[in-house]
Amino acid sequence: MLVPNVPFRRMRAVALALSPRAFIAFNEQLHHFMLRPAQLPTILRHLLWRAKNTVRWLGTRDWPRLYDYSAATFAGWLRPGVAQAVSPANPRI
């Protein structure tokens, strides 16, 4: 299954490694294709469909709020190290 955020990447890689000519890929709408030159238009159609979905998803994000959340999370990761380095109990300073 070519579904995003599904934890089966290793299983897909093993299937592709064991039998690349018999590998059949399915997406959420159960459209499928094999990895063969004759299936190139179908593969390109799938990639175009996936790209359009990604662009549509990116357009629905609240970017300023996402930026603020990311900055606050990063500051939270930095703060314990900064607080420890500046504390008066730290003999290295």
C-alpha distances in whole Angstrom, upper triangle without the diagonal:
4,6,9,11,9,11,8,10,12,10,8,12,13,11,12,16,16,16,15,16,14,11,9,6,5,6,8,10,9,10,9,11,12,14,17,20,20,17,18,19,15,14,17,16,12,14,17,15,13,17,19,17,17,21,21,20,23,25,25,26,29,30,34,33,30,32,35,32,31,35,36,33,34,38,37,36,39,41,41,42,45,46,47,48,51,52,56,55,53,56,55,55
4,7,9,9,11,9,9,13,12,9,12,14,13,13,16,18,17,15,17,16,12,10,6,6,5,7,10,10,10,9,11,12,13,17,19,19,16,16,17,14,12,14,14,10,11,14,12,10,13,15,13,14,18,18,17,19,22,22,23,27,27,31,30,27,29,32,30,28,32,33,31,32,35,35,34,37,39,40,41,43,45,45,47,49,50,54,54,52,55,53,54
4,7,6,9,9,10,14,13,11,14,17,16,16,19,21,20,19,21,19,16,14,10,8,6,6,10,11,12,12,14,16,17,20,22,23,19,19,20,16,15,16,15,12,12,15,12,10,13,15,12,13,16,16,15,17,20,20,20,24,25,28,27,24,27,29,27,26,30,31,28,29,33,32,31,34,37,38,39,41,42,43,45,47,48,52,51,50,53,51,52
4,6,9,10,10,14,14,13,15,18,18,17,20,22,22,21,23,22,18,17,13,12,9,9,13,14,15,16,17,19,19,22,24,25,21,21,21,19,16,17,17,13,13,15,13,10,12,14,11,11,14,15,13,15,18,17,18,21,21,25,24,21,23,26,23,22,26,27,24,26,29,29,28,31,33,34,35,37,39,40,41,43,44,48,48,46,49,48,48
4,6,9,9,13,14,13,15,18,18,19,21,23,24,23,25,24,20,19,16,15,13,12,16,17,18,19,20,22,22,25,27,28,25,24,25,22,20,21,21,17,16,19,17,13,15,17,14,13,17,17,14,16,19,18,18,21,21,24,23,20,22,24,21,20,24,25,22,23,27,26,25,28,30,31,32,34,36,37,38,40,41,45,45,43,46,45,45
4,6,8,11,11,11,13,15,16,17,19,21,21,21,23,22,18,17,14,13,12,12,15,16,17,17,19,20,21,24,27,28,24,24,25,22,20,22,21,18,18,20,18,15,18,20,17,16,20,20,17,19,23,22,21,24,25,28,26,23,26,28,25,24,27,28,25,26,30,29,27,31,33,33,34,37,38,39,40,43,44,47,47,45,48,47,48
4,6,8,9,10,12,13,14,16,18,19,20,20,23,22,18,18,15,15,15,15,19,18,20,20,21,21,21,25,28,29,26,26,27,24,22,24,24,20,20,23,21,18,20,23,20,19,23,23,20,22,25,25,24,27,27,30,28,25,27,29,26,24,28,28,25,26,29,28,27,30,32,32,33,36,37,37,39,41,42,46,45,43,46,45,46
4,6,5,6,9,10,11,12,14,16,17,17,20,18,15,15,13,13,13,15,18,17,18,17,18,18,18,22,25,26,23,24,25,22,20,22,23,19,19,22,21,18,21,23,21,20,24,25,22,24,27,27,27,30,30,33,31,28,30,32,29,28,31,32,28,29,33,32,30,33,36,35,36,39,40,40,42,45,45,49,48,46,49,48,49
4,5,5,6,9,10,11,12,14,16,15,18,17,14,14,12,14,14,16,19,18,19,17,18,17,17,20,23,25,22,22,24,21,18,21,22,18,18,21,20,17,19,22,20,19,23,24,22,23,27,27,26,29,29,32,31,27,29,32,29,27,30,31,28,28,32,31,29,32,35,35,35,38,40,40,41,44,45,48,47,46,48,46,48
4,5,5,6,9,10,10,12,14,14,18,17,14,15,14,16,17,19,22,21,22,20,20,18,18,21,24,26,24,24,26,24,21,23,25,21,21,24,24,21,23,26,24,23,27,28,26,27,31,31,30,33,32,35,34,31,32,34,32,29,33,33,30,30,34,33,30,33,36,36,36,39,41,40,41,44,45,49,48,46,48,46,48
4,5,5,6,9,10,11,12,13,16,15,12,13,12,14,16,17,20,18,20,17,18,17,17,20,23,25,22,23,25,23,20,23,24,21,21,24,24,21,24,26,24,24,28,29,27,28,32,32,31,34,34,37,36,33,34,37,34,32,35,36,33,33,37,36,34,37,39,39,39,42,44,43,45,48,49,52,51,49,51,50,51
4,5,5,6,9,10,11,11,14,12,9,10,9,11,13,15,18,16,17,14,14,13,13,17,20,21,19,19,22,19,16,19,20,17,17,21,20,18,21,23,22,21,25,26,25,26,30,30,30,33,33,36,35,32,34,36,34,32,35,36,33,33,37,36,34,37,40,40,40,43,45,45,46,49,50,53,52,50,53,51,52
4,5,5,6,9,10,10,13,13,10,12,12,14,16,19,21,20,20,17,16,15,13,17,20,22,20,20,23,20,17,20,22,19,18,22,22,20,22,25,24,23,26,28,27,28,31,32,31,34,34,37,36,33,34,37,34,32,35,36,33,33,37,36,34,37,40,39,39,42,44,44,45,48,49,53,52,49,52,50,51
4,5,5,6,9,10,13,12,10,13,13,16,18,21,23,21,21,18,18,16,15,18,21,23,21,22,25,23,20,23,25,22,22,25,25,23,25,28,27,26,30,31,30,31,35,35,35,38,37,40,40,36,37,40,37,35,38,39,36,36,40,39,36,39,42,41,41,44,46,46,47,50,51,54,53,51,53,51,53
4,5,5,6,7,10,9,7,9,10,13,16,19,21,18,18,15,14,12,12,15,19,20,18,20,22,20,18,21,22,20,20,24,24,22,24,27,26,26,29,31,29,31,34,35,35,38,38,41,40,37,39,41,39,37,40,41,38,38,42,41,39,42,44,44,44,47,49,49,50,53,54,57,56,54,56,55,56
4,6,6,5,8,8,6,9,10,13,16,19,21,19,18,15,13,11,9,13,16,18,16,17,20,18,15,19,20,18,18,22,22,20,23,26,25,25,28,30,29,30,33,34,34,38,37,40,40,36,38,41,38,36,39,41,38,38,42,41,39,41,44,44,44,47,49,49,50,53,54,58,57,54,56,54,56
4,6,6,10,10,9,13,14,17,20,23,25,22,22,19,17,14,12,15,18,20,19,20,23,21,19,22,24,21,21,25,26,24,26,29,28,28,31,33,32,33,36,37,37,40,39,42,42,38,40,42,40,38,41,42,39,39,42,42,39,42,45,44,44,47,49,49,49,53,54,57,56,54,56,54,55
4,6,9,9,9,12,14,18,21,24,25,23,22,19,17,14,13,16,19,21,20,21,24,23,20,24,26,23,24,27,28,26,28,31,30,30,34,35,34,35,39,39,39,43,42,45,45,41,43,45,43,41,44,45,42,42,45,45,42,45,48,47,47,50,52,51,52,55,57,60,59,56,58,57,58
4,6,6,6,10,13,16,19,23,24,21,20,16,14,11,10,12,16,17,17,18,22,20,18,21,23,21,22,26,26,25,27,30,29,30,33,34,34,35,38,39,39,43,42,46,45,42,43,46,44,42,45,46,43,43,47,46,44,47,50,49,49,52,54,54,55,58,59,63,61,59,61,59,61
4,6,5,9,11,15,18,21,22,20,18,15,12,9,7,9,12,15,14,15,18,17,15,18,20,18,19,22,23,22,24,27,27,27,30,32,31,33,36,37,37,41,40,44,43,40,41,44,42,40,43,45,42,42,46,45,43,45,49,49,48,51,53,53,54,57,58,62,61,59,61,59,60
4,6,9,11,15,18,22,22,19,18,14,11,7,6,7,11,12,12,14,17,16,15,18,20,19,20,23,24,23,25,28,28,29,31,33,33,34,37,38,39,43,42,46,46,42,44,47,45,43,46,48,45,45,49,49,46,49,52,52,52,55,57,57,57,60,62,65,65,62,64,62,64
4,6,10,13,17,20,20,17,16,12,10,7,8,9,13,14,13,15,18,16,15,19,20,18,20,23,23,23,25,28,27,28,31,32,32,34,37,38,38,42,42,46,45,42,44,47,45,43,46,48,45,45,49,48,46,49,52,52,52,55,57,57,58,61,62,65,64,62,65,63,64
4,7,10,13,17,18,15,14,10,8,6,6,9,13,14,12,14,17,14,13,16,18,16,17,20,20,19,22,25,24,25,28,29,29,30,33,34,35,38,38,42,42,38,40,43,41,39,42,44,41,41,45,45,43,45,48,48,49,51,53,53,54,57,58,62,61,59,61,59,61
4,7,10,14,14,11,10,7,6,5,7,10,13,13,11,13,15,12,11,15,15,13,15,18,18,17,20,22,22,23,26,27,26,29,31,32,33,37,37,41,40,37,39,42,40,38,42,43,40,41,45,44,43,45,48,49,49,51,53,54,55,57,59,62,62,60,62,60,61
4,7,10,11,9,8,5,6,6,8,11,14,14,11,13,14,11,9,13,13,10,12,15,14,14,17,19,18,19,22,23,23,25,27,28,29,33,33,37,36,33,35,38,36,35,38,40,37,38,41,41,40,42,45,46,46,49,50,51,52,55,56,60,59,57,60,58,59
4,7,8,5,6,4,7,9,12,14,17,17,13,15,15,11,11,14,13,10,12,15,13,13,16,18,16,18,21,21,21,24,26,26,27,31,32,36,35,32,34,37,35,34,38,39,36,37,41,41,39,42,45,46,46,49,50,51,52,55,56,60,59,57,60,59,59
4,6,5,6,7,9,12,14,17,19,18,15,16,15,12,11,13,12,8,11,13,10,10,13,14,13,15,18,18,17,20,22,22,24,28,28,32,32,29,31,34,32,31,35,36,34,35,39,38,37,40,43,43,44,46,48,49,50,53,54,58,57,56,59,57,58
4,5,7,10,13,16,18,21,23,22,18,19,18,15,14,16,14,11,13,15,11,11,14,15,12,14,17,17,16,19,21,21,22,26,27,31,30,27,30,33,31,30,34,35,33,34,38,37,37,40,42,43,44,46,48,49,50,52,53,57,57,55,58,57,57
4,5,9,12,16,18,21,22,21,17,18,17,14,14,16,13,11,14,15,11,12,16,15,13,16,19,17,18,21,22,22,24,28,29,33,32,30,33,35,34,33,37,38,36,38,41,41,40,43,45,46,48,50,51,52,54,56,57,61,60,59,62,61,61
4,6,10,13,16,18,20,19,16,17,17,13,14,16,14,11,15,16,13,14,18,18,16,19,22,21,21,24,26,25,27,31,32,36,35,33,36,38,36,35,39,40,38,40,43,42,42,45,47,48,49,51,53,54,55,57,58,62,62,60,63,62,62
4,7,11,14,15,17,16,12,14,13,9,10,13,11,9,12,14,11,13,16,16,16,18,21,20,21,24,25,26,28,32,33,36,36,33,36,39,37,36,40,41,39,40,44,44,43,46,48,49,50,52,54,55,56,58,59,63,63,61,64,63,63
4,7,10,12,14,13,10,12,12,8,9,12,11,9,12,14,13,14,17,18,18,20,22,22,23,26,27,28,30,34,34,38,38,35,37,40,38,37,41,42,40,41,44,44,43,46,49,49,50,52,54,55,56,58,60,63,63,61,64,62,63
4,7,8,11,10,6,9,10,7,7,11,11,9,12,14,14,15,17,19,19,21,23,24,25,27,29,30,31,35,35,39,39,36,38,41,40,38,42,43,41,42,45,45,44,47,49,50,51,53,55,55,56,59,60,64,64,62,64,62,63
4,6,9,9,6,9,11,9,8,12,13,12,14,17,17,17,20,22,22,23,26,27,27,29,31,32,34,38,38,41,41,38,40,43,41,40,43,45,42,43,46,46,45,47,50,51,51,53,55,56,57,59,61,64,64,62,64,62,63
4,7,8,7,8,11,10,8,11,13,12,13,16,17,17,19,22,22,23,25,27,27,29,31,33,34,37,37,41,41,38,39,42,41,39,42,44,41,41,45,45,43,46,49,49,49,52,54,54,55,58,59,63,62,60,63,60,61
4,5,5,7,10,10,9,12,14,14,15,18,19,19,21,24,24,25,27,29,30,31,34,35,36,40,40,43,44,41,42,45,44,42,45,47,45,45,48,49,47,49,52,53,53,55,57,58,58,61,63,66,66,63,66,63,64
4,5,5,9,10,10,11,14,15,15,17,19,20,21,23,25,26,27,29,30,32,34,36,37,40,40,44,44,41,42,46,45,43,46,48,46,46,49,50,48,50,53,54,54,56,59,59,59,62,64,68,67,65,67,65,65
4,6,8,9,10,11,13,14,16,17,19,20,22,23,25,26,28,29,31,32,34,36,37,41,41,45,45,42,44,47,46,44,47,50,47,47,51,52,50,52,55,56,56,58,61,61,62,64,66,70,70,67,70,67,68
4,6,5,6,9,10,11,12,14,15,17,18,20,21,23,25,26,27,29,31,32,34,38,38,41,42,39,41,44,43,41,44,46,44,44,48,49,47,49,52,53,53,55,58,58,59,61,63,67,67,65,67,65,65
4,5,5,6,8,10,10,12,14,15,16,18,20,21,22,24,26,27,29,31,32,36,35,39,40,37,38,42,41,39,42,44,43,42,46,47,45,47,51,52,52,53,56,57,57,60,62,65,65,63,65,63,63
4,5,5,6,9,10,10,12,14,15,16,18,20,21,22,24,26,27,29,31,35,35,38,39,37,38,42,41,39,42,44,43,43,47,47,46,48,51,53,53,54,57,58,58,60,62,66,66,64,67,64,65
4,5,5,6,9,10,10,12,14,15,17,18,20,21,23,24,26,28,29,33,33,37,38,35,37,40,39,38,41,43,41,42,45,46,44,47,50,51,51,53,55,56,57,59,61,65,65,63,65,63,64
4,5,5,6,9,10,11,12,14,15,17,18,20,21,23,25,26,28,32,31,35,36,33,34,38,37,35,38,40,38,38,42,43,41,44,47,48,48,50,52,53,54,56,58,62,61,59,62,60,60
4,5,5,6,8,10,10,12,14,15,16,18,20,21,23,25,26,30,30,33,34,32,33,37,36,34,37,39,38,38,41,42,41,43,46,48,48,49,52,53,53,55,57,61,61,59,62,59,60
4,5,5,6,9,10,11,12,14,15,16,18,20,21,23,25,29,29,33,34,31,33,36,35,34,37,39,38,38,42,43,42,44,47,48,49,50,52,54,54,56,58,62,62,60,63,61,61
4,5,5,6,9,10,11,12,14,15,16,18,20,22,23,27,27,31,32,29,31,34,33,32,35,37,35,36,39,40,39,41,44,45,46,47,50,51,52,54,55,59,59,57,60,58,58
4,5,5,6,9,10,10,12,14,15,16,18,20,22,25,25,29,30,27,28,32,31,29,32,35,33,33,37,37,36,39,42,43,43,45,47,48,49,51,53,57,57,55,57,55,55
4,5,5,6,9,10,11,12,14,15,17,19,21,24,24,28,29,26,28,31,31,29,32,35,34,34,37,38,37,40,42,44,44,46,48,50,50,52,54,58,58,56,59,57,57
4,5,5,6,9,10,11,12,14,16,17,19,23,23,27,28,25,27,31,30,29,32,34,33,34,37,38,37,39,42,44,44,46,48,49,50,52,54,57,58,56,59,57,57
4,5,5,6,9,10,10,12,14,16,17,21,21,25,25,23,25,28,27,26,29,31,29,30,34,34,33,36,39,40,41,42,44,46,47,48,50,54,54,52,55,53,53
4,5,5,6,9,10,11,12,15,16,20,19,23,24,21,23,26,26,24,27,30,29,29,32,33,33,35,38,39,40,41,43,45,45,47,49,53,53,52,54,52,52
4,5,5,6,9,10,11,13,15,19,19,23,24,21,23,27,26,25,28,31,30,30,34,35,34,36,39,41,42,43,45,46,47,49,51,54,55,53,56,54,54
4,5,5,6,9,10,11,13,17,18,21,22,20,22,25,24,23,27,29,27,29,32,32,32,35,37,39,40,41,43,45,45,47,49,53,53,51,55,53,52
4,5,5,6,9,10,11,15,15,19,19,17,19,22,21,20,23,26,24,25,28,29,29,31,34,36,36,37,40,41,42,44,45,49,50,48,51,49,49
4,5,5,6,9,10,14,14,18,19,17,18,22,21,21,23,26,25,26,29,30,30,32,34,37,37,38,40,42,43,44,46,50,51,49,52,50,50
4,6,5,7,9,13,14,18,18,17,19,22,22,21,24,26,26,27,30,31,31,33,35,38,39,39,41,43,44,45,47,51,52,50,53,52,51
4,5,5,7,11,12,16,16,14,16,19,18,18,21,23,22,24,27,27,28,30,32,34,35,36,38,40,41,42,44,48,48,47,50,49,48
4,5,6,9,9,13,14,12,14,17,16,16,19,21,21,22,24,26,26,28,30,32,33,34,36,38,39,40,42,46,46,45,48,46,46
4,6,8,9,13,14,13,15,18,18,18,21,23,23,24,26,28,28,30,32,35,36,36,38,40,41,42,44,47,49,47,50,49,48
4,7,9,12,12,12,14,17,16,17,20,21,21,23,26,26,27,30,31,34,35,35,37,39,40,41,43,46,47,46,50,48,47
4,6,9,9,8,11,13,13,13,16,18,18,19,22,23,24,26,27,30,31,32,33,36,37,37,39,43,44,43,46,45,44
4,6,6,6,9,10,11,12,14,16,17,18,20,21,23,25,26,29,30,30,31,34,35,35,37,41,42,41,45,43,42
4,5,5,6,9,10,10,12,14,15,16,18,20,21,22,24,27,28,28,30,32,33,33,35,39,40,39,42,41,40
4,5,5,6,9,10,11,12,14,15,16,18,20,21,22,25,27,26,28,31,31,31,33,37,38,37,41,39,38
4,5,5,6,9,10,11,12,14,15,16,18,20,21,24,25,25,26,29,30,30,32,35,37,36,39,38,37
4,5,5,6,9,10,11,12,14,15,17,18,20,23,24,24,25,28,29,30,31,35,36,35,39,37,36
4,5,5,6,9,10,11,12,14,15,17,18,21,22,22,24,26,27,27,29,33,34,33,36,35,34
4,5,5,6,9,10,10,12,14,15,16,19,21,20,21,24,25,25,27,31,32,31,35,33,32
4,5,5,6,9,10,10,12,14,15,18,20,20,21,23,25,25,27,30,31,31,34,33,32
4,5,5,6,9,10,11,12,14,17,18,18,20,22,23,24,26,30,31,29,33,31,30
4,5,5,6,9,10,11,12,15,16,16,18,20,21,21,23,27,28,27,30,29,28
4,5,5,6,9,10,10,13,15,15,16,19,20,20,21,25,26,26,29,28,27
4,5,5,6,9,10,12,14,15,16,18,19,20,22,25,26,25,29,27,27
4,5,5,6,9,11,12,12,14,16,17,18,20,24,25,23,27,25,24
4,5,5,6,9,10,10,12,14,15,16,17,21,22,21,24,23,22
4,5,5,7,10,10,11,13,15,16,17,20,21,20,24,23,22
4,6,7,8,10,11,12,14,15,17,21,21,19,23,22,21
4,6,6,6,9,10,11,12,14,18,19,17,20,19,18
4,5,5,6,8,10,10,12,16,16,15,19,18,17
4,6,5,6,9,10,10,14,14,13,17,16,16
4,6,5,6,9,10,14,14,12,15,14,14
4,5,5,6,9,12,13,11,15,13,12
4,6,5,6,10,11,10,14,13,12
4,6,5,9,9,7,11,11,11
4,6,9,9,7,9,8,8
4,6,9,7,10,10,8
4,5,6,9,10,9
4,5,8,10,8
4,6,9,9
4,6,6
4,6
4
